[in-house]
């Protein structure tokens, strides 16, 4: 009789677009033990990271307001190449219009900052059901 291996070695690659160091550190603290993370500090960098890692990346956490290129424009560019990859946008603005604009640009989900542990993990689990916290 062979015992089934119950250890969960699944570590999805998450691309994170966040220009604020402290916000990135919070995200890393919440998901870093279970996920591999690549960090972009602006929209242009996240598009490049996506192009370099699109076959391995399983989700993107995208800040909306960033320098060089904002998260909305970056999402539009990414959606031209990949319609399925979960893109979870984060915004400090809780206005309905911001949420609608993010969804129109291709966001899968919109979270309001400050991001909480339970909100981020619940959201990622919805798109990556194999991920065990």
C-alpha positions in Angstrom: 0.0 0.0 0.0 1.4 3.4 -1.1 0.8 6.4 1.1 -0.4 9.5 -0.6 1.9 12.5 -0.3 -0.1 15.2 1.5 2.5 17.9 1.6 1.4 20.8 -0.6 4.3 22.0 -2.7 2.1 24.2 -4.9 3.7 27.7 -5.0 2.0 29.9 -7.6 3.9 32.8 -9.2 2.1 36.0 -8.4 3.2 39.2 -10.2 2.8 42.3 -8.0 2.6 45.9 -9.3 3.0 48.2 -6.4 5.0 51.5 -6.2 4.8 51.9 -2.4 7.4 49.8 -0.5 5.3 49.5 2.7 2.3 48.2 0.7 4.5 45.7 -1.1 5.9 44.5 2.2 2.4 44.0 3.5 1.4 41.9 0.4 4.6 39.9 0.8 3.9 39.3 4.5 0.4 38.1 3.6 1.2 35.7 0.7 5.0 35.3 0.6 5.2 32.0 2.5 2.9 30.3 0.0 3.5 32.1 -3.2 6.5 33.1 -5.4 6.4 36.8 -6.0 7.9 39.1 -8.6 7.7 42.8 -7.9 7.2 45.7 -10.4 7.2 49.3 -9.2 5.1 50.7 -12.0 2.8 49.7 -14.9 5.5 49.6 -17.5 7.5 47.1 -15.3 4.5 44.9 -14.7 3.8 44.6 -18.5 7.5 43.6 -19.0 7.3 41.1 -16.1 4.1 39.7 -17.6 5.7 39.3 -21.0 8.8 37.6 -19.5 6.7 35.3 -17.2 3.3 34.9 -18.8 3.6 31.1 -19.0 4.4 30.7 -15.3 2.4 33.6 -13.7 -0.9 32.5 -12.2 -2.2 35.9 -11.1 -1.4 39.6 -11.0 -1.9 42.0 -8.1 -2.2 45.4 -9.7 -2.2 48.8 -8.0 -4.2 51.3 -9.9 -2.3 54.5 -9.2 1.4 54.1 -10.1 4.0 56.2 -11.8 5.1 55.9 -15.5 2.0 53.9 -16.4 -1.0 53.3 -14.2 -2.5 49.9 -13.5 -5.6 50.5 -15.7 -3.4 51.1 -18.8 -1.1 48.1 -17.9 -4.2 45.9 -17.5 -5.5 46.8 -20.9 -2.1 45.9 -22.5 -2.0 42.6 -20.6 -5.5 41.7 -21.6 -4.6 42.1 -25.2 -2.4 39.0 -24.8 -4.2 37.1 -22.0 -7.9 37.2 -21.3 -7.9 34.6 -18.6 -5.1 35.4 -16.1 -6.6 36.7 -12.9 -5.8 40.4 -12.4 -6.7 41.6 -8.9 -6.6 45.4 -8.7 -6.0 47.3 -5.5 -7.1 50.9 -5.0 -7.1 53.3 -2.2 -10.3 54.8 -3.6 -13.6 53.1 -2.7 -15.7 54.9 -5.3 -18.0 52.9 -7.4 -16.8 54.6 -10.6 -13.2 53.5 -9.9 -14.3 49.9 -9.4 -16.3 50.0 -12.6 -13.4 51.5 -14.6 -11.1 48.8 -13.3 -13.5 46.1 -14.3 -14.0 47.7 -17.8 -10.2 47.6 -18.3 -10.1 43.9 -17.5 -9.7 43.5 -13.8 -11.0 40.2 -12.4 -11.6 41.7 -9.0 -11.0 45.0 -7.2 -9.9 45.2 -3.5 -9.8 48.4 -1.5 -6.7 49.4 0.4 -5.6 48.9 3.0 -5.5 45.2 2.0 -6.3 42.8 4.8 -5.0 39.3 5.2 -8.4 37.7 4.9 -9.5 39.7 1.9 -6.3 39.0 -0.1 -6.1 35.3 0.7 -9.8 34.8 0.1 -9.6 36.5 -3.2 -6.5 34.6 -4.4 -8.1 31.3 -3.2 -11.1 32.0 -5.4 -8.8 32.1 -8.5 -6.2 29.5 -7.3 -8.2 26.8 -5.5 -5.1 24.6 -5.1 -3.6 27.2 -2.9 -3.8 26.2 0.7 -3.1 28.8 3.4 
